[in-house]
Structure formats: structure tokens, C-alpha cells
Amino acid sequence: MKMFAFVYADYFDKRITNAFKQADYKEYTKVHGTTGVGQESGAKLGTSSAPGRNNILYIAVPDEEIPNLFEIVRKLRSEFPDAGFRAFTYQLEECI
């Protein structure tokens, strides 16, 4: 199992959420209002000198779903080439 993490500017929240929902990824965790400095997107620190914030969308999926999620990312990047979207995966082990 893997965790898919997608980091994007808050400005794109509705468009991003809809893209994943339309692809049948309706279960997710989202963290709003994160800050950071990206190589392509620059600083988003929520301040007057570095305005804006990011969101992170997390989706836990079986390993074989990762290519489908990356395809959604490729489509979003082609639609918004300067947005600085970033996608990551890492191994996930559920603990109870």
C-alpha cells in the first residue's frame, strides 16, 4: 500500500479536488493552509512578502493505483504548466 501526496497552491483547491473525484478517488485527507518554499513555485508563507498557502491532498491506495494517480497529475500539469504542482508517494503501513 502507498500514500500518495499532492502539494498544490490553495488557489487550485476546487479544480484539484474535482479532478480526483471525477477519477473516482473520493476518499482522501486534505491539509489546508500549509506553507513552504518550492523550487518552481517559490515561497508561499502566508505573509505579505510571500503570500499564498498550499494544500496537501493525501490518498492511501494499493500500489497498482499509483500510475492512475500520476496520470491525473500529468493532466493537471499540462493544463496548468506553471502551477508548481508536486506529487509524492511513500510506503504505507496501517497500524491498529
C-alpha positions in Angstrom: 0.0 0.0 0.0 1.2 3.5 -0.7 0.4 7.0 0.3 0.0 9.5 -2.5 0.6 13.1 -1.5 -0.1 16.0 -3.9 1.0 19.5 -3.0 -0.6 22.5 -4.7 -1.5 26.1 -4.2 -4.7 26.7 -2.3 -6.0 28.7 -5.3 -6.4 25.5 -7.2 -8.3 23.6 -4.5 -11.7 23.2 -6.2 -10.1 22.2 -9.5 -7.8 19.7 -7.9 -10.5 18.1 -5.7 -12.8 17.8 -8.7 -10.1 16.1 -10.8 -9.5 13.4 -8.3 -13.2 12.9 -7.5 -14.1 12.6 -11.2 -11.5 9.8 -11.5 -13.3 8.0 -8.6 -10.9 8.9 -5.8 -13.5 10.1 -3.4 -11.7 9.1 -0.1 -8.9 11.4 0.9 -7.4 13.5 3.6 -6.6 17.1 2.9 -4.5 19.5 4.9 -5.3 23.2 4.2 -3.0 26.2 4.7 0.4 24.7 4.6 3.4 26.9 3.9 6.8 26.3 2.3 9.3 27.2 -0.4 9.2 25.3 -3.7 11.8 25.2 -6.4 9.3 26.1 -9.1 6.6 27.9 -7.2 8.7 30.0 -4.9 7.7 30.9 -1.3 4.2 30.5 -0.1 4.4 31.5 3.5 1.1 33.3 4.1 2.9 36.6 4.7 2.8 40.0 2.9 6.2 39.4 1.4 5.5 35.7 0.4 1.7 35.5 0.1 -0.3 32.4 -0.5 -0.6 28.9 1.0 -0.6 25.4 -0.2 -2.8 22.4 0.4 -1.8 18.8 0.5 -4.1 16.0 -0.7 -3.4 12.5 0.7 -4.8 9.4 -0.8 -4.0 5.9 0.5 -4.1 3.3 -2.3 -2.9 -0.1 -3.4 0.5 0.1 -5.2 -1.1 -0.6 -8.6 -3.2 2.6 -8.3 -0.2 4.9 -8.3 0.1 5.1 -12.1 -3.5 6.2 -12.4 -2.9 9.0 -9.8 0.2 10.1 -11.6 -1.8 10.3 -14.9 -4.2 12.8 -13.2 -1.1 14.8 -12.1 0.2 14.8 -15.7 -3.1 16.1 -17.0 -3.2 18.8 -14.3 0.4 19.9 -15.1 -0.4 20.1 -18.8 -3.4 22.2 -18.0 -1.5 24.5 -15.5 2.2 24.2 -16.5 3.4 27.0 -14.2 1.5 25.9 -11.1 4.3 24.1 -9.4 2.3 21.0 -8.5 4.3 18.3 -6.8 3.3 14.6 -6.2 5.0 12.1 -4.0 4.5 8.5 -2.9 5.8 6.6 0.1 5.2 3.2 1.6 2.3 3.0 3.9 1.7 0.5 6.7 -1.6 0.7 8.5 -1.3 0.3 12.3 -4.3 -0.5 14.5 
